[in-house]
C-alpha cells in the first residue's frame, strides 16, 4: 500500500516537475512580445514592427547582407556564424519582417520538420519587396511548412499585417483594416487566435501590451515610446503594479521584484523595432530604420541603423562567432541587476532600484538620458536626407552611424 501510494505521488510530482521545466524552458527559449503597427497609429505616419525577443540565445549581433539582389540587415544569434537564420530584419526595398512563436498550433503533428522560422524570414528578406510578395511566398511553400508562428510584416507601400502561420495554412490580420485593428495595430505574444483556445504562452504579457498601447492616442505613437516605455515596461497587470513608477520615487535600498511576467525579463535577449517609410510623403524605402537594443533592454542603449551603410561597430561580431562589444557590456550589467542569477531560481529576481530610483542613478535612467541625443540626431539626419539633394558631409549616414556608435561606446566606458 505504501509502495503504491509512493509510486503514484512520485509520478504526479514528476509529471508536474516535467511540466514546469517544459513551460519554463519555452517561456524563455522562443517567447516574444510583438506588434505590427500601421502608419495610422504613429506620429510620423510610418508603419512599425516591434519585437521584444525572449530566448536562451542571449548573445545576439546585427549582420549586414550585401551579396544578393538587394541589401538587407538582420538580427542573428552570435553562435550562428554564417547568419543563416534571421530573427527580425529589413531590406533596402522597405520590406521588413519579425516573428513570435505560437504554442497552440500544429497539435498532433509528429513529424521532424519544425523550427524553420529563422530560415524562412531570411528567405523572405532575400525575395520580398511587398506584403503581396510575402503572401506569394507563403502560398508557394511546400506542406508541412515547418512553421508555428506569427510573422509581422511591413512594406514601403504602407502595408502592415500579422500572419498566423501553421504547418498547413495561414491567416492574415491586417493592421490597416479597421474591422481587424480599430486603432491601427495588432499585438501577439505566444498563442494564435486561430490555434487551440486557452493554450499557449504569454497571456499576461499580451494583457500588458494592450494596456500600454491603449494609453497612446491614435496618431501619436513615437519610436521613443516604443523603445523606452514599452520595451522596458515594468507594468504587471495582475498585481496592478508599475515598478518604474514606484521605485523612481524611492531611494535605492536593495529592493527586488519578480520579473517573470514582465515584457522585459531575464530571458529577454534584445529588442528590434523597424520603422518603415511614409508612402504618402514619398519617403525612400532605403531610409527604413532599424532600431535595436542588443542585450537585455533595461541595460542596452538603443541605436538606429540603415541599409546601404556599415552597421554600428558595437553591434556586430568583431570576429566569426565573437560577441559584439555592446552585447558583452549588456551581459555584464545583466548579472548586476539579476544578482542571484547563478543560484537555482535566482533569475526570477530583479534588482529594480538598480534601474530606477529617486536619485536618477539607475542604469535605465542613465541610458535613457543619453538616448535623448540619439533619437534627436537620428531624426535630424533623416530630415536632411529627405530634404537635401546633396547631403553635407557631416550628415552623411556613415558619419551619423559612426558618431552614435562612439557616443554609446564612451557612455558604456563611463557607466559603473
JOQUI-V762778 format. One record per pair of residues at least 12 apart in sequence whose ideal C-beta (glycine too) atoms are under 8 Angstrom apart, sorted by the first residue. I is the first residue (numbers start at 1). J is the second residue. If there is no record, write none. Layout:
i | j
I | J
I | J
This chain:
i | j
23 | 201
25 | 56
26 | 103
26 | 201
27 | 54
27 | 201
27 | 260
27 | 267
28 | 54
28 | 55
28 | 56
28 | 266
28 | 267
29 | 54
29 | 55
29 | 56
29 | 267
30 | 54
30 | 55
30 | 101
30 | 190
31 | 54
31 | 55
31 | 100
31 | 101
31 | 189
31 | 190
31 | 201
31 | 202
31 | 205
31 | 267
32 | 51
32 | 52
32 | 53
32 | 54
32 | 99
32 | 100
32 | 101
32 | 189
32 | 190
33 | 51
33 | 52
33 | 54
33 | 100
33 | 187
33 | 189
33 | 202
33 | 205
33 | 206
33 | 208
33 | 209
33 | 263
34 | 49
34 | 50
34 | 51
34 | 52
34 | 98
34 | 99
34 | 100
34 | 150
34 | 152
34 | 187
34 | 188
34 | 189
35 | 48
35 | 49
35 | 50
35 | 152
35 | 185
35 | 186
35 | 187
35 | 188
35 | 209
35 | 213
36 | 48
36 | 49
36 | 152
36 | 153
36 | 154
36 | 160
36 | 161
36 | 162
36 | 173
36 | 175
36 | 185
36 | 186
37 | 49
37 | 50
37 | 160
37 | 175
37 | 184
37 | 185
37 | 221
38 | 158
38 | 160
38 | 175
38 | 176
38 | 181
38 | 184
38 | 185
39 | 158
39 | 160
39 | 184
39 | 276
39 | 278
39 | 279
39 | 280
40 | 176
40 | 183
40 | 184
40 | 218
40 | 219
41 | 175
41 | 183
41 | 184
41 | 185
41 | 216
41 | 218
41 | 219
41 | 221
42 | 219
42 | 220
42 | 221
42 | 222
43 | 219
43 | 220
43 | 221
43 | 222
44 | 222
44 | 223
44 | 275
44 | 278
45 | 278
45 | 280
45 | 281
46 | 275
46 | 276
46 | 277
46 | 278
46 | 283
47 | 154
47 | 158
47 | 159
47 | 160
47 | 175
47 | 276
48 | 154
48 | 160
48 | 221
48 | 223
48 | 226
48 | 273
48 | 274
48 | 275
48 | 276
49 | 88
49 | 96
49 | 97
49 | 98
49 | 152
49 | 153
49 | 154
49 | 272
49 | 273
49 | 274
50 | 98
50 | 226
50 | 230
50 | 231
50 | 271
50 | 273
51 | 87
51 | 88
51 | 98
51 | 99
51 | 100
51 | 152
51 | 271
51 | 272
51 | 273
52 | 230
52 | 231
52 | 263
52 | 264
52 | 268
52 | 271
52 | 297
53 | 75
53 | 87
53 | 88
53 | 268
53 | 269
53 | 270
53 | 271
53 | 272
54 | 265
54 | 267
54 | 268
54 | 269
55 | 77
55 | 87
55 | 267
55 | 269
56 | 267
57 | 77
57 | 78
57 | 79
57 | 269
58 | 269
58 | 295
58 | 331
59 | 77
59 | 78
59 | 79
59 | 269
59 | 323
59 | 324
59 | 327
59 | 331
60 | 75
60 | 76
60 | 77
60 | 78
60 | 87
60 | 269
60 | 270
60 | 294
60 | 295
60 | 324
60 | 327
61 | 75
61 | 76
61 | 77
61 | 78
61 | 294
61 | 315
61 | 316
61 | 317
61 | 323
61 | 324
61 | 327
62 | 74
62 | 75
62 | 76
62 | 290
62 | 292
62 | 294
62 | 305
62 | 311
62 | 312
62 | 315
62 | 316
62 | 324
63 | 75
63 | 76
63 | 83
63 | 86
63 | 311
63 | 316
63 | 317
64 | 307
64 | 310
64 | 311
64 | 316
65 | 83
65 | 125
65 | 126
68 | 126
69 | 126
70 | 91
70 | 92
70 | 93
71 | 91
71 | 92
71 | 307
71 | 308
72 | 89
72 | 90
72 | 91
72 | 92
72 | 125
72 | 126
72 | 307
73 | 89
73 | 90
73 | 91
73 | 290
73 | 305
73 | 307
73 | 311
74 | 86
74 | 87
74 | 88
74 | 89
74 | 121
74 | 122
74 | 125
75 | 87
75 | 88
75 | 89
75 | 270
75 | 272
75 | 292
78 | 317
78 | 321
78 | 322
78 | 323
78 | 324
78 | 327
79 | 321
80 | 118
81 | 317
81 | 320
81 | 321
83 | 122
84 | 118
84 | 119
84 | 122
85 | 117
85 | 118
85 | 119
85 | 121
85 | 122
86 | 118
86 | 121
86 | 122
86 | 125
87 | 99
87 | 118
87 | 121
87 | 272
88 | 121
88 | 272
88 | 274
89 | 121
89 | 125
89 | 272
89 | 274
89 | 290
90 | 125
90 | 274
90 | 288
90 | 290
90 | 307
91 | 125
91 | 126
91 | 128
91 | 129
91 | 307
92 | 285
92 | 286
92 | 288
92 | 307
92 | 308
93 | 129
93 | 155
93 | 156
93 | 285
94 | 129
94 | 154
94 | 155
94 | 156
94 | 157
94 | 276
94 | 277
94 | 285
94 | 286
94 | 288
95 | 124
95 | 125
95 | 128
95 | 129
95 | 130
95 | 133
95 | 134
95 | 153
95 | 154
95 | 155
95 | 156
96 | 153
96 | 154
96 | 155
96 | 274
96 | 276
96 | 288
97 | 121
97 | 124
97 | 125
97 | 128
97 | 134
97 | 151
97 | 152
97 | 153
98 | 121
98 | 151
98 | 152
98 | 272
98 | 274
99 | 117
99 | 121
99 | 149
99 | 150
99 | 151
99 | 152
100 | 149
100 | 150
100 | 152
100 | 188
100 | 189
100 | 190
100 | 202
101 | 117
101 | 148
101 | 149
101 | 190
102 | 148
102 | 149
102 | 150
102 | 164
102 | 165
102 | 166
102 | 190
102 | 191
102 | 192
102 | 195
102 | 200
103 | 148
103 | 190
103 | 191
103 | 199
103 | 200
103 | 201
104 | 191
104 | 192
104 | 195
104 | 196
104 | 197
104 | 198
104 | 199
104 | 200
105 | 148
105 | 164
105 | 166
105 | 167
105 | 192
105 | 194
105 | 195
105 | 196
106 | 144
106 | 148
106 | 166
106 | 167
107 | 196
109 | 144
109 | 167
111 | 144
113 | 144
113 | 146
114 | 146
114 | 148
115 | 146
116 | 145
116 | 146
116 | 147
117 | 147
117 | 148
117 | 149
117 | 151
120 | 141
120 | 145
120 | 146
120 | 147
120 | 151
121 | 151
123 | 137
124 | 137
124 | 151
124 | 153
129 | 155
129 | 156
130 | 155
130 | 156
130 | 157
130 | 159
131 | 153
131 | 154
131 | 155
131 | 157
131 | 159
131 | 161
134 | 151
134 | 153
134 | 163
135 | 163
135 | 172
138 | 163
138 | 165
138 | 170
143 | 167
143 | 168
144 | 167
144 | 168
145 | 165
145 | 166
145 | 167
145 | 168
146 | 167
147 | 165
147 | 166
147 | 167
148 | 165
148 | 166
148 | 167
149 | 165
150 | 162
150 | 163
150 | 164
150 | 165
150 | 188
150 | 192
151 | 163
151 | 165
152 | 186
152 | 188
154 | 274
154 | 276
155 | 276
156 | 276
156 | 277
156 | 279
156 | 285
156 | 288
157 | 279
158 | 176
158 | 276
158 | 278
158 | 279
158 | 280
159 | 176
160 | 174
160 | 175
160 | 176
160 | 276
161 | 173
161 | 174
161 | 175
161 | 176
161 | 186
162 | 175
162 | 186
162 | 188
164 | 188
164 | 192
164 | 193
164 | 194
164 | 195
166 | 192
166 | 194
166 | 195
169 | 194
171 | 193
171 | 194
173 | 186
173 | 193
183 | 213
183 | 218
184 | 218
185 | 213
187 | 206
187 | 209
187 | 210
187 | 213
188 | 206
189 | 201
189 | 202
189 | 203
189 | 205
189 | 206
189 | 209
190 | 202
191 | 203
191 | 206
204 | 236
204 | 237
204 | 238
204 | 261
205 | 261
205 | 262
205 | 263
207 | 237
207 | 238
208 | 233
208 | 235
208 | 236
208 | 237
208 | 261
208 | 262
208 | 263
209 | 230
209 | 263
211 | 235
211 | 237
212 | 229
212 | 230
212 | 233
212 | 235
213 | 230
223 | 273
223 | 275
223 | 289
223 | 291
223 | 375
224 | 371
224 | 375
226 | 273
226 | 291
227 | 271
227 | 273
227 | 291
227 | 293
227 | 297
227 | 302
227 | 371
228 | 302
228 | 368
228 | 371
230 | 263
231 | 263
231 | 264
231 | 271
231 | 273
231 | 293
231 | 297
232 | 244
232 | 264
232 | 297
232 | 298
232 | 364
233 | 262
233 | 263
233 | 264
234 | 257
234 | 262
234 | 264
234 | 352
234 | 356
235 | 262
235 | 263
236 | 261
236 | 262
238 | 261
243 | 257
243 | 352
243 | 356
244 | 355
244 | 356
244 | 364
247 | 352
247 | 353
247 | 355
247 | 356
247 | 357
248 | 356
248 | 357
248 | 358
248 | 362
248 | 365
249 | 358
250 | 353
250 | 357
250 | 358
251 | 353
251 | 357
251 | 358
251 | 359
252 | 353
252 | 354
252 | 357
252 | 359
252 | 361
252 | 362
253 | 353
254 | 351
254 | 353
255 | 351
255 | 352
255 | 353
256 | 349
256 | 350
256 | 351
256 | 352
257 | 349
257 | 350
257 | 352
258 | 348
258 | 349
258 | 350
259 | 348
259 | 349
259 | 350
260 | 348
262 | 350
264 | 296
264 | 297
264 | 298
265 | 350
266 | 338
266 | 341
266 | 347
266 | 348
266 | 350
268 | 296
268 | 297
269 | 295
269 | 296
270 | 292
270 | 293
270 | 294
270 | 295
270 | 297
270 | 300
271 | 292
271 | 293
271 | 297
271 | 300
272 | 290
272 | 291
272 | 292
272 | 293
273 | 290
273 | 291
273 | 292
274 | 288
274 | 289
274 | 290
274 | 291
275 | 288
275 | 289
275 | 290
275 | 291
276 | 288
281 | 386
283 | 386
284 | 385
284 | 386
286 | 306
286 | 307
286 | 308
287 | 306
287 | 382
287 | 385
287 | 386
288 | 306
288 | 307
289 | 304
289 | 305
289 | 306
289 | 378
289 | 382
290 | 304
290 | 305
290 | 306
291 | 303
291 | 304
292 | 304
292 | 305
292 | 315
294 | 315
294 | 324
294 | 326
294 | 327
294 | 330
295 | 326
295 | 327
295 | 329
295 | 330
295 | 331
295 | 333
295 | 334
296 | 330
296 | 333
296 | 334
296 | 337
298 | 337
298 | 355
298 | 363
298 | 364
299 | 330
299 | 333
299 | 334
299 | 337
299 | 355
299 | 363
299 | 364
299 | 367
300 | 326
300 | 330
300 | 367
301 | 326
301 | 367
301 | 370
301 | 371
301 | 374
301 | 408
301 | 411
301 | 412
302 | 371
302 | 374
302 | 375
303 | 315
303 | 326
303 | 374
303 | 404
303 | 405
303 | 408
304 | 374
304 | 378
304 | 401
304 | 404
305 | 401
306 | 397
306 | 401
308 | 397
309 | 397
309 | 398
309 | 401
310 | 398
310 | 401
310 | 402
311 | 401
312 | 326
312 | 401
312 | 404
312 | 405
312 | 408
313 | 325
313 | 402
313 | 405
314 | 326
314 | 405
314 | 408
314 | 409
315 | 327
315 | 405
325 | 409
326 | 408
326 | 409
326 | 412
329 | 412
329 | 415
333 | 363
333 | 415
336 | 351
336 | 354
337 | 350
337 | 351
337 | 354
337 | 355
337 | 363
338 | 350
338 | 351
339 | 351
363 | 415
366 | 415
367 | 411
370 | 407
370 | 408
370 | 411
373 | 407
374 | 404
374 | 407
374 | 408
377 | 400
377 | 403
377 | 404
378 | 400
378 | 404
380 | 395
381 | 395
381 | 397
381 | 400
385 | 397
